[in-house]
Amino acid sequence: MNIHEYQAREIFRSQGLPVPDSVLAETAEQAKQAAARFGGTVVIKAQVHAGGRGKAGGVKLASDPAEAGTAAAAILGMEIKGLVVEKVLVAPAVEIATEAYIGIVMDRASQRPVMMVSPEGATGSSPTRPSLSRRRASWRDSGARMTRPTRRSQK
Protein backbone atom coordinates (compact mmCIF):
# COMPACT_ATOMS: atom_id res chain seq x y z
CA MET A 1 0.00 0.00 0.00
CA ASN A 2 1.34 3.44 -0.90
CA ILE A 3 0.29 6.49 1.05
CA HIS A 4 0.99 10.15 0.47
CA GLU A 5 3.02 12.26 2.89
CA TYR A 6 -0.11 14.10 4.04
CA GLN A 7 -1.77 10.76 4.84
CA ALA A 8 1.27 9.57 6.79
CA ARG A 9 1.22 12.79 8.79
CA GLU A 10 -2.48 12.21 9.60
CA ILE A 11 -1.78 8.64 10.75
CA PHE A 12 1.15 9.74 12.94
CA ARG A 13 -0.91 12.59 14.42
CA SER A 14 -3.84 10.23 15.18
CA GLN A 15 -1.43 8.01 17.11
CA GLY A 16 -0.15 10.88 19.24
CA LEU A 17 3.16 11.45 17.46
CA PRO A 18 4.32 15.05 17.14
CA VAL A 19 3.94 16.14 13.52
CA PRO A 20 4.60 19.61 12.10
CA ASP A 21 1.48 21.47 11.00
CA SER A 22 0.55 21.31 7.30
CA VAL A 23 -2.34 21.93 4.92
CA LEU A 24 -3.33 19.93 1.85
CA ALA A 25 -4.12 22.17 -1.13
CA GLU A 26 -5.69 21.33 -4.48
CA THR A 27 -5.40 24.84 -5.94
CA ALA A 28 -2.81 27.60 -5.98
CA GLU A 29 -5.25 29.83 -4.08
CA GLN A 30 -5.58 27.26 -1.28
CA ALA A 31 -1.76 27.05 -1.08
CA LYS A 32 -1.56 30.83 -0.92
CA GLN A 33 -4.10 30.93 1.94
CA ALA A 34 -2.22 28.20 3.83
CA ALA A 35 1.05 30.14 3.47
CA ALA A 36 -0.66 33.27 4.81
CA ARG A 37 -1.92 31.29 7.79
CA PHE A 38 1.55 29.94 8.60
CA GLY A 39 3.47 33.17 7.93
CA GLY A 40 7.16 33.08 7.05
CA THR A 41 8.78 30.65 4.64
CA VAL A 42 6.79 27.56 3.65
CA VAL A 43 7.53 24.46 1.62
CA ILE A 44 5.20 23.33 -1.17
CA LYS A 45 5.45 19.57 -1.82
CA ALA A 46 3.88 17.56 -4.66
CA GLN A 47 1.78 14.66 -3.40
CA VAL A 48 2.45 11.77 -5.77
CA HIS A 49 3.54 8.17 -5.23
CA ALA A 50 7.02 8.68 -6.65
CA GLY A 51 10.48 9.26 -5.29
CA GLY A 52 12.61 12.11 -6.52
CA ARG A 53 9.93 14.78 -6.12
CA GLY A 54 12.50 17.44 -5.25
CA LYS A 55 14.78 16.63 -8.17
CA ALA A 56 11.76 16.74 -10.50
CA GLY A 57 10.80 20.24 -9.33
CA GLY A 58 7.95 19.05 -7.12
CA VAL A 59 9.26 20.62 -3.91
CA LYS A 60 9.69 24.39 -3.67
CA LEU A 61 10.28 26.95 -0.92
CA ALA A 62 8.21 30.13 -0.84
CA SER A 63 8.97 33.17 1.30
CA ASP A 64 5.47 34.71 1.18
CA PRO A 65 1.88 33.79 0.21
CA ALA A 66 2.16 35.16 -3.35
CA GLU A 67 5.29 33.10 -3.96
CA ALA A 68 3.53 30.05 -2.46
CA GLY A 69 0.65 30.48 -4.91
CA THR A 70 3.10 30.75 -7.82
CA ALA A 71 5.02 27.68 -6.65
CA ALA A 72 1.82 25.65 -6.20
CA ALA A 73 0.59 26.70 -9.66
CA ALA A 74 3.88 25.45 -11.14
CA ILE A 75 3.69 22.11 -9.30
CA LEU A 76 -0.03 21.35 -9.70
CA GLY A 77 -0.60 19.64 -13.03
CA MET A 78 3.08 18.78 -13.55
CA GLU A 79 4.03 15.19 -14.29
CA ILE A 80 6.49 13.37 -12.04
CA LYS A 81 7.48 9.90 -13.25
CA GLY A 82 4.27 9.68 -15.27
CA LEU A 83 2.01 10.80 -12.41
CA VAL A 84 0.08 14.08 -12.58
CA VAL A 85 0.28 16.17 -9.42
CA GLU A 86 -3.25 16.97 -8.22
CA LYS A 87 -2.47 18.01 -4.62
CA VAL A 88 0.34 19.78 -2.79
CA LEU A 89 1.24 19.83 0.88
CA VAL A 90 1.98 23.26 2.34
CA ALA A 91 3.98 23.36 5.57
CA PRO A 92 6.16 25.82 7.44
CA ALA A 93 9.78 25.42 6.37
CA VAL A 94 11.99 24.18 9.21
CA GLU A 95 15.69 23.61 9.66
CA ILE A 96 16.24 19.86 9.37
CA ALA A 97 18.82 18.48 11.80
CA THR A 98 18.52 14.90 10.53
CA GLU A 99 16.26 13.25 8.02
CA ALA A 100 15.39 9.63 7.32
CA TYR A 101 13.29 7.83 4.74
CA ILE A 102 11.41 4.91 6.27
CA GLY A 103 9.73 2.21 4.24
CA ILE A 104 8.05 -1.05 5.16
CA VAL A 105 7.89 -3.69 2.45
CA MET A 106 7.04 -7.38 2.39
CA ASP A 107 9.96 -9.79 2.08
CA ARG A 108 8.53 -12.57 -0.06
CA ALA A 109 11.18 -15.09 1.04
CA SER A 110 10.43 -14.81 4.78
CA GLN A 111 6.82 -13.63 4.33
CA ARG A 112 7.44 -10.90 6.88
CA PRO A 113 7.52 -7.12 6.74
CA VAL A 114 10.95 -5.55 6.42
CA MET A 115 11.57 -2.01 7.64
CA MET A 116 14.16 -0.02 5.74
CA VAL A 117 15.62 3.23 7.04
CA SER A 118 17.88 5.36 4.89
CA PRO A 119 19.50 8.71 5.68
CA GLU A 120 19.57 9.47 1.94
CA GLY A 121 15.84 9.96 1.41
CA ALA A 122 13.54 8.09 -0.91
CA THR A 123 15.59 8.36 -4.09
CA GLY A 124 17.74 5.32 -4.73
CA SER A 125 16.61 3.32 -1.71
CA SER A 126 13.87 1.29 -3.37
CA PRO A 127 13.74 -2.36 -2.30
CA THR A 128 13.39 -3.36 -5.95
CA ARG A 129 16.81 -1.90 -6.77
CA PRO A 130 18.95 -4.93 -7.71
CA SER A 131 21.95 -4.15 -5.49
CA LEU A 132 19.74 -3.66 -2.44
CA SER A 133 17.53 -6.70 -2.97
CA ARG A 134 20.59 -8.93 -3.56
CA ARG A 135 22.21 -7.86 -0.31
CA ARG A 136 19.01 -7.66 1.73
CA ALA A 137 20.60 -4.65 3.42
CA SER A 138 17.83 -4.09 5.91
CA TRP A 139 17.00 -5.33 9.38
CA ARG A 140 14.32 -7.95 9.90
CA ASP A 141 12.12 -8.47 12.93
CA SER A 142 12.83 -11.98 14.15
CA GLY A 143 10.19 -11.85 16.85
CA ALA A 144 11.98 -11.13 20.11
CA ARG A 145 14.89 -9.08 18.78
CA MET A 146 16.21 -7.40 15.67
CA THR A 147 18.85 -9.36 13.73
CA ARG A 148 20.83 -8.57 10.63
CA PRO A 149 20.24 -11.10 7.81
CA THR A 150 23.15 -13.09 6.49
CA ARG A 151 24.68 -11.63 3.35
CA ARG A 152 24.37 -13.65 0.20
CA SER A 153 26.99 -13.82 -2.47
CA GLN A 154 26.70 -10.88 -4.88
CA LYS A 155 27.35 -12.90 -8.03
C-alpha positions as CSV (number, residue, x, y, z in Angstrom):
1,M,0.0,0.0,0.0
2,N,1.3,3.4,-0.9
3,I,0.3,6.5,1.0
4,H,1.0,10.2,0.5
5,E,3.0,12.3,2.9
6,Y,-0.1,14.1,4.0
7,Q,-1.8,10.8,4.8
8,A,1.3,9.6,6.8
9,R,1.2,12.8,8.8
10,E,-2.5,12.2,9.6
11,I,-1.8,8.6,10.8
12,F,1.1,9.7,12.9
13,R,-0.9,12.6,14.4
14,S,-3.8,10.2,15.2
15,Q,-1.4,8.0,17.1
16,G,-0.2,10.9,19.2
17,L,3.2,11.4,17.5
18,P,4.3,15.1,17.1
19,V,3.9,16.1,13.5
20,P,4.6,19.6,12.1
21,D,1.5,21.5,11.0
22,S,0.5,21.3,7.3
23,V,-2.3,21.9,4.9
24,L,-3.3,19.9,1.8
25,A,-4.1,22.2,-1.1
26,E,-5.7,21.3,-4.5
27,T,-5.4,24.8,-5.9
28,A,-2.8,27.6,-6.0
29,E,-5.3,29.8,-4.1
30,Q,-5.6,27.3,-1.3
31,A,-1.8,27.0,-1.1
32,K,-1.6,30.8,-0.9
33,Q,-4.1,30.9,1.9
34,A,-2.2,28.2,3.8
35,A,1.0,30.1,3.5
36,A,-0.7,33.3,4.8
37,R,-1.9,31.3,7.8
38,F,1.6,29.9,8.6
39,G,3.5,33.2,7.9
40,G,7.2,33.1,7.1
41,T,8.8,30.6,4.6
42,V,6.8,27.6,3.6
43,V,7.5,24.5,1.6
44,I,5.2,23.3,-1.2
45,K,5.5,19.6,-1.8
46,A,3.9,17.6,-4.7
47,Q,1.8,14.7,-3.4
48,V,2.4,11.8,-5.8
49,H,3.5,8.2,-5.2
50,A,7.0,8.7,-6.6
51,G,10.5,9.3,-5.3
52,G,12.6,12.1,-6.5
53,R,9.9,14.8,-6.1
54,G,12.5,17.4,-5.3
55,K,14.8,16.6,-8.2
56,A,11.8,16.7,-10.5
57,G,10.8,20.2,-9.3
58,G,7.9,19.0,-7.1
59,V,9.3,20.6,-3.9
60,K,9.7,24.4,-3.7
61,L,10.3,27.0,-0.9
62,A,8.2,30.1,-0.8
63,S,9.0,33.2,1.3
64,D,5.5,34.7,1.2
65,P,1.9,33.8,0.2
66,A,2.2,35.2,-3.4
67,E,5.3,33.1,-4.0
68,A,3.5,30.1,-2.5
69,G,0.7,30.5,-4.9
70,T,3.1,30.8,-7.8
71,A,5.0,27.7,-6.6
72,A,1.8,25.6,-6.2
73,A,0.6,26.7,-9.7
74,A,3.9,25.4,-11.1
75,I,3.7,22.1,-9.3
76,L,0.0,21.3,-9.7
77,G,-0.6,19.6,-13.0
78,M,3.1,18.8,-13.6
79,E,4.0,15.2,-14.3
80,I,6.5,13.4,-12.0
81,K,7.5,9.9,-13.2
82,G,4.3,9.7,-15.3
83,L,2.0,10.8,-12.4
84,V,0.1,14.1,-12.6
85,V,0.3,16.2,-9.4
86,E,-3.2,17.0,-8.2
87,K,-2.5,18.0,-4.6
88,V,0.3,19.8,-2.8
89,L,1.2,19.8,0.9
90,V,2.0,23.3,2.3
91,A,4.0,23.4,5.6
92,P,6.2,25.8,7.4
93,A,9.8,25.4,6.4
94,V,12.0,24.2,9.2
95,E,15.7,23.6,9.7
96,I,16.2,19.9,9.4
97,A,18.8,18.5,11.8
98,T,18.5,14.9,10.5
99,E,16.3,13.2,8.0
100,A,15.4,9.6,7.3
101,Y,13.3,7.8,4.7
102,I,11.4,4.9,6.3
103,G,9.7,2.2,4.2
104,I,8.1,-1.1,5.2
105,V,7.9,-3.7,2.5
106,M,7.0,-7.4,2.4
107,D,10.0,-9.8,2.1
108,R,8.5,-12.6,-0.1
109,A,11.2,-15.1,1.0
110,S,10.4,-14.8,4.8
111,Q,6.8,-13.6,4.3
112,R,7.4,-10.9,6.9
113,P,7.5,-7.1,6.7
114,V,11.0,-5.5,6.4
115,M,11.6,-2.0,7.6
116,M,14.2,0.0,5.7
117,V,15.6,3.2,7.0
118,S,17.9,5.4,4.9
119,P,19.5,8.7,5.7
120,E,19.6,9.5,1.9
121,G,15.8,10.0,1.4
122,A,13.5,8.1,-0.9
123,T,15.6,8.4,-4.1
124,G,17.7,5.3,-4.7
125,S,16.6,3.3,-1.7
126,S,13.9,1.3,-3.4
127,P,13.7,-2.4,-2.3
128,T,13.4,-3.4,-6.0
129,R,16.8,-1.9,-6.8
130,P,19.0,-4.9,-7.7
131,S,22.0,-4.2,-5.5
132,L,19.7,-3.7,-2.4
133,S,17.5,-6.7,-3.0
134,R,20.6,-8.9,-3.6
135,R,22.2,-7.9,-0.3
136,R,19.0,-7.7,1.7
137,A,20.6,-4.7,3.4
138,S,17.8,-4.1,5.9
139,W,17.0,-5.3,9.4
140,R,14.3,-7.9,9.9
141,D,12.1,-8.5,12.9
142,S,12.8,-12.0,14.2
143,G,10.2,-11.8,16.8
144,A,12.0,-11.1,20.1
145,R,14.9,-9.1,18.8
146,M,16.2,-7.4,15.7
147,T,18.8,-9.4,13.7
148,R,20.8,-8.6,10.6
149,P,20.2,-11.1,7.8
150,T,23.2,-13.1,6.5
151,R,24.7,-11.6,3.4
152,R,24.4,-13.7,0.2
153,S,27.0,-13.8,-2.5
154,Q,26.7,-10.9,-4.9
155,K,27.3,-12.9,-8.0
